[in-house]
């Protein structure tokens, strides 16, 4: 089930700071001689600069600049830890020349039930939209990978834990219709805590809805690549994420049906190291292969060619 | 159903227990004083029980319906099969890992016609509950269900699934054997089954564990069952970070049959005897049997291709959003 959003950015890179280079140059000159007296940077700038500058790997503690991390597609240069990244980052990494066209961006979440937990769902949606500048937990885009068309539906964990609700279900459905119409291979990148509880059974039924659409995609013989990234759980795993013609995953991503905490509470034992990680799933026969983010574009190219040829 | 004093009572059913006790006391008095006629008193008390059952039914909160769906005396899958059908032949195993006792199934005849019956099974006493794993299936349970569905499809027999689960089992081995994949596969394959598929939530319909045998041409709910994405307890635990908000969660989730029918997320509601299915097993089974016979007949008139298309389209319509 969807975790609360305060866990969201755990281990994800801080916004890339565009001012970082300038800041460094200025500082080398002004290192020994203060050229001008007084604090000259405005408060706003001061807040921005340090945020985007450095990044510490949550896995190995390696510190590098955000620019360096971005150039390395948000994979730690030292230990290969894959940072959690956004749909924007994936589109940017995968598509040729960073060029893509977003589809169905006009769909937004609706408080169908008038659901209130610690705050009303309608308020939660508005706050999350303002905080993340996203409209929902999934975005769909088309573009080219080494010259071949690809349509990608990608989740954003920052939006209520990447939770599966009506909007995600509908976007997947429309993306599949688009893929069938244009005979374009379909890729879905999962990164989700599971179903969106605030949409109750509507959320549950998205599992059936998307699986029905995938069966139409299958009849049209259009390839479906499911990329599972950290984390993928609950209703997402128990539906479209596990139904790819190819199920592939990023290294060391946590993937499962029930979350580790719930399993631990149920069996009252500690879980073995590596449990529910990609490598564990590969060993148990549920993944076709694991793909390093740095090689993702090449792999996708290979897959598209193999299905086409 | 069990007779008093073997009957079990939920907290809001306590007034009924009191009435039963009064009847017992009256009976004792009657045996001591054979000259006095106590019959009218007993009849009156029995009438009061029926009235109380009606009263309870009319004022059920969502949480009380959840409690009713888990009533220890509530009929489970095998009970319905035994009451509704003849010639039941139970089949075991997923032909792969093992037989999952939480998921049962087999051929049986309904009104003289063969159909495949599949469902989660809960235990009726402590030992049995453990054997049945409280109705929480492992991946092999879902794969067993799919094997039986394929068997029915091969011989062109309709499929009836009876859903009653607090969820798919969240265990370590379940993960190793791909609980997520097993449920996903079932949802996907059920969408494409060539034979009529009817799914009925008879008790608890929790999340993917329920949906794993819950994709059909018609999805029905018994009056006092519930169906949603998470149990009220777990919802409370995640959203409120406390177990104490389960009543509130049950209200917010709108998980009862009346709401589910209103939202068009299920196709119909099967009425239960007054006060709940546990008051009269025969009547509960008879209600369901009638609906099943009628629904199978309706569905058999449609061609397999059209049925599949309609099934997919039905689920495709589910969901609401804003579109600027």
Contacts between the chains, C-beta under 8 A, distances in Angstrom:
chain1	res1	chain2	res2	distance
A	1	B	229	7.9
A	1	B	230	5.8
A	1	B	234	6.9
A	1	B	238	5.4
A	2	B	238	7.6
A	3	B	238	7.6
A	4	B	238	7.6
A	4	B	239	7.8
A	106	B	323	5.5
A	106	B	324	4.8
A	107	B	321	5.3
A	107	B	322	7.3
A	107	B	323	5.7
A	108	B	321	6.5
A	108	B	322	4.6
A	108	B	323	7.6
A	108	B	324	6.9
A	109	B	321	6.4
A	109	B	322	7.3
A	110	B	320	5.3
A	110	B	321	5.2
A	110	B	322	4.9
A	112	B	263	7.9
A	112	B	320	4.8
A	113	B	252	7.1
A	113	B	253	7.7
A	113	B	254	5.2
A	115	B	252	5.2
A	115	B	253	7.9
A	116	B	252	6.3
A	117	B	239	3.9
A	117	B	240	6.2
A	117	B	249	7.9
A	117	B	252	6.8
A	118	B	239	6.8
A	118	B	240	6.4
A	165	B	319	7.9
A	166	B	318	8.0
A	166	B	319	3.5
A	166	B	320	5.4
A	166	B	321	4.9
A	167	B	319	7.9
A	167	B	321	4.8
A	169	B	318	7.7
A	169	B	319	5.0
A	170	B	319	5.6
A	170	B	321	5.8
A	173	B	316	6.3
A	195	B	207	7.3
A	195	B	229	4.5
A	195	B	230	7.1
A	197	B	229	6.2
A	197	B	230	5.7
A	197	B	235	5.5
A	197	B	238	6.9
A	197	B	239	6.2
A	197	B	253	7.6
A	199	B	229	7.8
A	200	B	228	4.9
A	200	B	229	5.8
A	200	B	252	7.8
A	200	B	253	4.6
A	200	B	254	5.9
A	200	B	255	6.6
A	201	B	227	6.1
A	201	B	228	4.5
A	201	B	229	6.2
A	201	B	253	7.8
A	201	B	254	7.7
A	201	B	255	6.8
A	201	B	260	6.2
A	201	B	263	7.0
A	201	B	265	5.0
A	202	B	263	7.2
A	202	B	265	7.0
A	202	B	318	6.6
A	202	B	319	5.7
A	202	B	320	6.6
A	203	B	229	5.0
A	204	B	207	6.4
A	204	B	208	7.6
A	204	B	211	6.2
A	204	B	227	7.9
A	204	B	228	6.3
A	204	B	229	4.1
A	205	B	265	5.7
A	205	B	315	6.3
A	205	B	318	4.1
A	205	B	319	7.0
A	206	B	318	7.4
A	206	B	319	6.2
A	207	B	184	7.9
A	207	B	187	6.0
A	207	B	208	6.6
A	207	B	211	5.9
A	208	B	187	5.7
A	208	B	191	7.3
A	208	B	211	6.3
A	208	B	214	7.7
A	208	B	215	5.4
A	208	B	315	4.3
A	208	B	318	7.4
A	209	B	315	4.7
A	209	B	316	5.5
A	209	B	318	5.5
A	209	B	319	6.5
A	211	B	184	7.0
A	211	B	187	4.5
A	211	B	188	4.5
A	211	B	191	5.9
A	211	B	215	7.7
A	212	B	191	4.8
A	212	B	311	7.3
A	212	B	312	3.9
A	212	B	315	5.0
A	212	B	316	6.0
A	213	B	312	7.5
A	213	B	316	6.7
A	214	B	188	6.6
A	215	B	188	6.2
A	215	B	191	5.2
A	215	B	192	5.5
A	215	B	312	6.8
A	216	B	312	6.9
A	234	B	208	7.3
A	235	B	207	7.2
A	235	B	208	5.7
A	235	B	229	6.9
A	237	B	180	3.4
A	237	B	181	7.9
A	237	B	184	7.4
A	238	B	168	7.7
A	238	B	179	7.3
A	238	B	180	4.5
A	238	B	183	4.1
A	238	B	184	5.3
A	238	B	187	7.7
A	238	B	208	4.0
A	238	B	211	7.9
A	238	B	212	7.5
A	239	B	183	7.6
A	239	B	184	5.0
A	239	B	187	6.0
A	239	B	208	7.7
A	240	B	184	7.3
A	241	B	180	7.4
A	241	B	184	7.5
A	242	B	178	7.5
A	242	B	180	5.2
A	242	B	181	4.3
A	242	B	184	4.1
A	242	B	185	7.5
A	243	B	184	5.3
A	243	B	185	7.5
A	243	B	188	5.6
A	255	B	180	8.0
A	256	B	175	5.2
A	256	B	179	7.9
A	256	B	180	6.7
A	257	B	168	6.7
A	257	B	170	7.3
A	257	B	174	7.2
A	257	B	175	6.5
A	257	B	179	4.0
A	257	B	180	3.9
A	257	B	183	7.2
A	257	B	208	7.2
A	258	B	168	7.9
A	258	B	170	3.3
A	258	B	171	7.9
A	258	B	174	7.4
A	258	B	175	6.8
A	258	B	179	7.1
A	262	B	170	4.9
A	263	B	170	5.3
A	263	B	171	6.5
A	263	B	172	6.0
A	263	B	175	6.8
A	266	B	169	7.9
A	266	B	170	5.1
A	266	B	171	6.1
A	267	B	171	5.9
A	267	B	172	5.8
A	269	B	172	7.8
A	271	B	172	6.8
A	275	B	172	7.3
A	275	B	175	7.4
A	276	B	175	6.1
A	280	B	176	8.0
A	284	B	176	5.5
A	284	B	177	7.3
A	284	B	178	6.8
A	285	B	178	7.7
A	286	B	178	5.1
A	286	B	181	5.6
